[in-house]
């Protein structure tokens, strides 16, 4: 019995020893699997960060990669789930910013409007009449406003005509579904190019606007002239929150100089980025979004000029601008308009003997009496901004509203209406 017990105890010990080894190996395998998963995840993220937007395979890092070649185009990859009427799309607007936030905003839009489109004349579900594309898209409704639902890896070219030497571009962007799972490939390419062809030519500039949320990518600018690289750099900045909160973009081109603002923040200011005299066309290309992400654009404005309004006001005694924007049907100034109001303040600050009359104008939508009241309220709002934001003496400012009585363009188109919605400043 003792012998049997000893044998039994020895076998039990060996069994426990084997069981311990098995448990140890199982634990090691579990740890290995976890390490593999984490390593794989990190590797995927690293690979994701160096994939060229819109491409399906590994590409060179951002410091050496280039946009897709002229005429070659990216693979279709169109989004799914788009519907004709989208009033029930999620609200992606961020909280309103006060005009005080924009008090140092120095963007001034061009004073001769070349193109404006808020898709008000297009039907829901149609592709907008004044655009071209190689991939489709449709006008949708979001909270009562119309937006172009853009498809992946497709070029969008508005009918602006040939770009002049000095011009400005503005547009609003909205997204749905962009979150921590959105690829680092998700970008909007803002393109200035030498032709209206899809793709890009030997003279081109790309600004890469990132929508990735799990890392701060910065904003890359790439440009070439006659096929030779002018520049390729990424400006480090964390704009993740702004990119999913209905951002407003402003661009100013003055010959070779390229500047880009995101809301009130100047992101890029490059003195020699644009191939001088060789750029004719403005294009957009969204890339890298997955089926759960959607990107929309509206309120696209292209204008010639972007001149210093301060000098013009002093020299000519009067300026008119449609760059001071208001919420629809109200006198609430949109914060991105503060660049112009800031220049008016600088004129008043420089010469204490200058007094100004501020005159508001509207388009023909609505009744005559209502438009007169609205135009006066908008002139008063500009006066209030000069007083409250820049501490201008209110006695130096007077206001008047002329409603729709003095149009400068036809009120039958969105572009004409945008030109008629303007503010004048007249030296007194």
C-alpha atoms as one frame of an Amber mdcrd trajectory, in Angstrom:
protein
   0.000   0.000   0.000   2.895   2.318   0.811   4.471   1.471  -2.545   1.191
   2.078  -4.365   0.788   5.394  -2.514   4.314   6.411  -3.431   3.738   5.540
  -7.085   0.386   7.348  -6.996   1.978  10.422  -5.379   4.793  10.432  -7.935
   2.321  10.163 -10.846   0.212  12.917  -9.363   3.280  15.117  -9.023   4.288
  14.435 -12.619   0.725  15.183 -13.750   0.736  18.485 -11.874   4.158  19.285
 -13.298   2.908  18.573 -16.842  -0.256  20.536 -16.148   1.855  23.425 -14.898
   3.966  23.353 -18.042   0.861  23.254 -20.216  -0.654  26.144 -18.289   2.591
  28.056 -18.630   2.690  27.421 -22.391  -0.987  28.357 -22.716  -0.310  31.575
 -20.847   2.698  32.255 -23.072   0.607  31.653 -26.169  -2.077  34.005 -24.839
   0.518  36.690 -24.205   2.022  36.108 -27.653  -1.382  36.430 -29.297  -2.032
  39.675 -27.449   1.370  41.026 -28.391   0.772  39.967 -32.005  -2.592  41.710
 -32.040  -1.156  44.906 -30.601   1.841  44.771 -32.919  -0.452  44.148 -35.870
  -2.642  47.064 -34.848   0.353  49.372 -34.521   1.744  48.129 -37.818  -1.587
  48.754 -39.541  -1.644  52.279 -38.160   1.927  52.893 -39.258   1.193  51.572
 -42.731  -2.030  53.540 -42.827  -0.138  56.735 -42.067   2.198  56.288 -45.059
  -0.351  55.180 -47.627  -0.947  57.736 -50.324  -4.563  58.972 -50.046  -6.814
  57.293 -52.553  -4.396  54.469 -53.348  -4.937  50.821 -52.468  -1.379  49.654
 -51.905   1.702  50.847 -49.994   3.201  54.024 -51.353   6.181  56.178 -50.561
   6.060  58.287 -47.374   4.401  61.716 -47.572   7.765  63.425 -48.032   8.192
  61.756 -51.414   4.753  60.766 -52.705   2.815  62.779 -55.269  -0.809  63.197
 -56.353  -2.287  60.857 -58.946  -0.951  61.533 -62.448  -2.791  63.601 -65.048
  -5.565  61.616 -66.691  -4.934  58.442 -64.661  -7.518  59.113 -61.955  -8.005
  57.138 -58.768 -10.194  54.066 -58.382 -13.862  54.816 -57.938 -14.579  53.677
 -54.390 -17.814  55.625 -54.248 -19.618  55.871 -50.937 -22.728  53.926 -50.156
 -25.878  54.899 -48.355 -26.501  58.206 -50.129 -30.099  59.265 -50.492 -31.787
  62.031 -52.372 -33.323  63.897 -49.423 -31.106  64.235 -46.371 -32.933  66.533
 -43.973 -32.401  63.914 -41.270 -28.602  63.858 -41.522 -26.865  64.214 -38.157
 -26.061  67.700 -37.005 -22.278  68.039 -37.245 -21.993  71.749 -36.583 -19.696
  72.879 -33.815 -20.631  75.514 -31.324 -20.823  79.071 -32.644 -17.699  81.193
 -32.349 -18.046  84.807 -31.344 -16.803  87.503 -33.677 -14.296  88.470 -30.978
 -12.447  85.226 -31.712 -11.935  86.494 -35.261 -10.770  89.966 -34.206  -7.257
  89.309 -35.583  -8.435  87.418 -38.663  -6.654  89.035 -41.640  -8.291  87.328
 -44.627  -9.950  89.737 -47.077 -12.018  88.253 -49.939 -11.749  89.481 -53.500
 -14.031  92.348 -54.461 -15.048  91.096 -57.926 -17.075  87.925 -57.652 -16.340
  85.265 -60.281 -18.341  82.332 -58.939 -20.763  81.592 -56.133 -22.809  78.462
 -55.537 -24.968  77.367 -52.642 -26.883  74.960 -54.925 -30.107  76.888 -54.353
 -31.028  76.527 -58.036 -30.338  72.774 -58.139 -32.820  70.006 -57.381 -32.273
  67.583 -54.516 -30.744  64.374 -55.892 -29.230  66.033 -58.992 -25.589  66.723
 -59.685 -25.168  70.538 -59.608 -25.482  72.217 -62.996 -22.417  74.449 -62.660
 -19.884  71.750 -61.831 -18.004  68.952 -63.593 -16.843  65.628 -62.144 -15.529
  62.220 -63.105 -17.305  60.403 -60.290 -20.802  61.729 -59.605 -22.387  63.176
 -56.497 -25.714  64.782 -55.650 -27.263  67.805 -53.993 -28.726  67.007 -50.572
 -30.581  68.995 -47.929 -29.134  69.418 -44.436 -31.133  71.492 -41.963 -32.768
  73.425 -44.772 -29.552  74.236 -46.672 -28.266  72.526 -49.788 -24.921  70.749
 -49.960 -23.037  68.675 -52.532 -22.551  65.102 -51.315 -19.101  64.261 -52.707
 -17.917  60.806 -53.774 -14.541  59.340 -53.012 -11.553  59.662 -55.338 -13.478
  61.916 -57.703 -12.553  65.324 -59.022 -14.952  68.286 -58.673 -14.412  71.338
 -60.856 -16.675  74.417 -60.563 -17.369  76.490 -63.675 -15.277  79.429 -62.529
 -13.485  80.106 -65.796  -9.804  80.926 -65.956  -8.385  82.126 -62.657  -6.829
  85.622 -62.615  -3.508  86.612 -61.093  -5.005  87.540 -57.720  -8.054  85.751
 -56.335  -9.686  84.284 -53.254 -11.615  81.057 -52.643 -13.985  80.199 -49.806
 -16.089  77.152 -48.985 -17.790  75.315 -46.103 -17.340  71.629 -45.318 -19.487
  69.237 -43.301 -18.989  65.570 -42.527 -20.868  62.648 -41.001 -19.398  59.470
 -39.539 -15.859  60.806 -39.097 -14.441  59.424 -35.847 -11.456  57.580 -34.330
 -11.896  54.782 -36.874 -11.571  57.116 -39.854  -8.472  56.362 -41.898  -5.473
  58.667 -41.923  -5.911  58.541 -45.699  -9.119  60.593 -45.364  -8.326  63.975
 -46.878  -9.741  66.654 -49.102  -7.324  67.714 -51.820  -7.603  71.398 -52.669
  -6.004  71.696 -56.092  -4.842  74.579 -58.254  -3.924  73.301 -61.707  -2.969
  74.348 -65.229  -6.046  72.871 -66.945  -9.631  71.695 -66.523  -8.619  68.064
 -67.096  -9.174  65.523 -64.338  -5.978  64.788 -62.444  -3.152  67.317 -62.407
  -0.576  68.672 -64.823   3.013  69.870 -64.802   1.973  73.076 -63.044  -0.070
  72.325 -59.943  -0.492  72.917 -56.227  -2.097  70.556 -53.712  -3.165  71.407
 -50.154  -4.068  68.245 -48.201  -6.801  68.827 -45.599  -6.813  65.876 -43.133
  -9.866  64.369 -41.440  -8.076  61.645 -39.467  -9.044  61.753 -35.786  -6.671
  59.314 -34.060  -3.478  61.247 -34.852  -2.709  64.895 -35.602  -1.414  64.840
 -39.155  -0.881  68.492 -39.942  -1.551  70.127 -43.313   0.634  69.218 -46.258
   1.333  71.475 -49.243   2.845  70.134 -52.460   3.549  72.101 -55.634   5.419
  71.847 -58.909   6.231  74.114 -61.844   6.907  72.751 -65.336   7.120  69.283
 -63.803   9.825  70.239 -61.283   9.128  70.161 -57.555   8.640  73.591 -56.017
   7.945  72.431 -52.489   6.646  69.553 -50.393   6.126  70.182 -46.703   3.730
  69.356 -43.875   2.896  72.084 -41.385   2.442  70.561 -37.953  -0.892  71.530
 -36.429  -3.656  69.727 -34.578  -6.931  70.624 -36.310  -8.859  67.416 -35.650
 -11.692  69.029 -33.695 -12.140  71.829 -36.223 -12.292  69.445 -39.178 -15.446
  67.727 -37.905 -17.178  70.904 -36.698 -18.381  72.376 -40.015 -15.175  74.288
 -40.847 -14.954  77.329 -43.122 -11.905  77.549 -45.404 -10.486  80.698 -46.951
  -7.712  80.813 -49.559  -5.898  83.822 -50.993  -3.596  83.659 -54.018  -1.551
  86.723 -54.913   0.612  85.805 -57.885   2.951  83.164 -56.390   1.852  83.574
 -52.775  -0.557  81.002 -51.309  -2.357  81.442 -47.996  -4.960  79.196 -46.382
  -7.088  79.788 -43.290  -9.170  77.271 -41.328 -11.857  79.330 -39.614  -9.915
  82.181 -37.981  -6.545  80.375 -37.970  -3.985  80.933 -40.720  -2.513  77.508
 -41.506  -0.376  78.123 -44.606   1.413  81.229 -45.863   3.941  80.365 -48.570
   5.471  83.223 -50.610   6.454  81.179 -53.694   4.118  78.214 -54.009   2.035
  78.928 -57.123   3.491  78.541 -60.619   3.279  82.187 -61.670   0.909  82.748
 -64.575   0.438  79.021 -65.221  -2.471  78.115 -62.945  -5.976  78.387 -64.374
  -8.296  75.996 -62.526  -9.599  75.285 -59.027 -10.458  71.645 -58.207 -11.430
  69.503 -55.219 -10.846  65.786 -54.655 -11.948  63.867 -51.525 -10.011  60.639
 -50.931  -9.615  57.898 -48.359 -12.994  58.029 -46.589 -14.736  54.730 -45.887
 -18.369  53.812 -46.487 -19.405  55.143 -43.060 -17.999  58.612 -43.783 -19.558
  61.310 -45.919 -18.267  64.738 -46.884 -20.325  67.703 -48.105 -19.418  71.116
 -49.517 -21.404  74.329 -49.951 -21.183  78.123 -50.134 -18.332  78.078 -52.634
 -17.149  81.552 -53.536 -14.360  82.574 -55.921 -13.540  86.262 -56.340 -10.918
  88.295 -58.137  -8.856  90.680 -56.082  -8.172  90.269 -52.417  -6.665  93.757
 -52.521  -5.914  95.934 -49.539  -9.249  97.628 -48.852  -7.579 100.113 -46.526
  -5.675 101.790 -49.331  -8.719 101.768 -51.598 -10.932 103.391 -48.970  -8.374
 106.109 -48.232  -7.647 106.766 -51.920 -11.174 106.588 -53.328 -13.244 107.495
 -50.285 -15.622 104.581 -50.803 -15.571 100.804 -50.970 -18.254  98.182 -51.510
 -17.841  94.586 -50.404 -19.939  91.424 -50.379 -17.356  89.778 -48.134 -19.211
  90.701 -44.943 -21.559  87.767 -44.531 -24.628  87.358 -42.344 -26.767  84.435
 -41.293 -29.635  83.983 -43.731 -32.422  86.507 -43.138 -30.739  88.022 -40.094
 -28.211  90.659 -39.038 -25.927  88.167 -37.263 -22.429  88.684 -38.715 -20.603
  85.500 -39.631 -17.275  85.515 -37.766 -15.237  84.854 -40.923 -16.230  88.350
 -42.106 -14.068  90.019 -39.482 -11.039  90.341 -41.769 -12.772  93.151 -43.658
 -14.133  94.839 -40.539 -10.636  94.711 -39.057  -9.268  96.619 -42.065 -11.980
  99.259 -41.678 -10.951  99.650 -38.049  -7.308 100.089 -39.090  -8.290 102.960
 -41.409 -10.194 104.663 -38.595  -7.330 104.056 -36.201  -4.781 105.568 -38.586
  -6.736 108.755 -39.320  -8.796 110.186 -36.476 -10.406 112.683 -38.869 -12.188
 110.019 -40.915 -15.868 109.342 -40.245 -17.759 106.647 -42.115 -21.277 105.953
 -43.282 -22.080 102.227 -43.385 -24.736 101.284 -45.943 -26.393  97.856 -46.094
 -27.889  96.264 -49.229 -29.889  93.041 -49.715 -30.999  90.870 -52.600 -34.640
  90.823 -53.742 -35.800  87.842 -51.676 -38.549  88.943 -49.318 -40.658  92.089
 -49.219 -39.394  95.611 -49.846 -40.117  96.838 -46.330 -38.548  93.785 -44.725
 -35.412  94.163 -46.847 -35.073  97.842 -45.944 -35.280  96.934 -42.271 -32.847
  94.032 -42.681 -30.273  96.100 -44.578 -30.358  98.801 -41.881 -29.993  96.168
 -39.151 -26.980  94.705 -40.936 -25.330  98.115 -41.234 -26.004  98.635 -37.506
 -24.440  95.217 -36.764 -21.232  96.227 -38.548 -21.180  99.479 -36.602 -21.666
  97.573 -33.346 -18.757  95.252 -34.212 -16.450  98.220 -34.793 -17.521  99.728
 -31.474 -17.605  96.594 -29.309 -14.690  94.620 -30.756 -12.305  97.406 -31.781
 -13.428 100.252 -29.455 -14.162 102.694 -32.290 -15.980 105.858 -31.184 -19.603
 105.417 -32.234 -19.910 109.121 -33.058 -17.622 108.518 -36.056 -20.059 106.042
 -37.601 -23.498 106.408 -39.148 -25.668 103.766 -40.819 -28.246 103.467 -43.575
 -30.206 100.640 -45.183 -31.197 100.570 -48.842 -32.673  97.105 -49.063 -32.947
  95.853 -52.645 -33.269  99.315 -54.209 -29.762  99.515 -55.731 -28.802  96.100
 -57.172 -25.453  95.671 -58.927 -26.372  92.327 -60.522 -29.404  90.278 -61.540
 -31.389  88.779 -58.683 -32.323  85.726 -60.771 -29.227  83.687 -59.862 -27.494
  82.733 -56.609 -24.354  84.454 -57.853 -26.191  87.697 -58.640 -27.954  87.683
 -55.292 -24.627  87.197 -53.520 -23.240  90.275 -55.290 -26.262  92.336 -54.270
 -25.888  91.386 -50.606 -23.186  93.893 -49.801 -22.004  96.586 -47.400 -20.638
  99.970 -48.427 -18.283 102.211 -46.457 -18.308 105.901 -47.437 -16.006 108.580
 -46.043 -17.874 111.521 -44.535
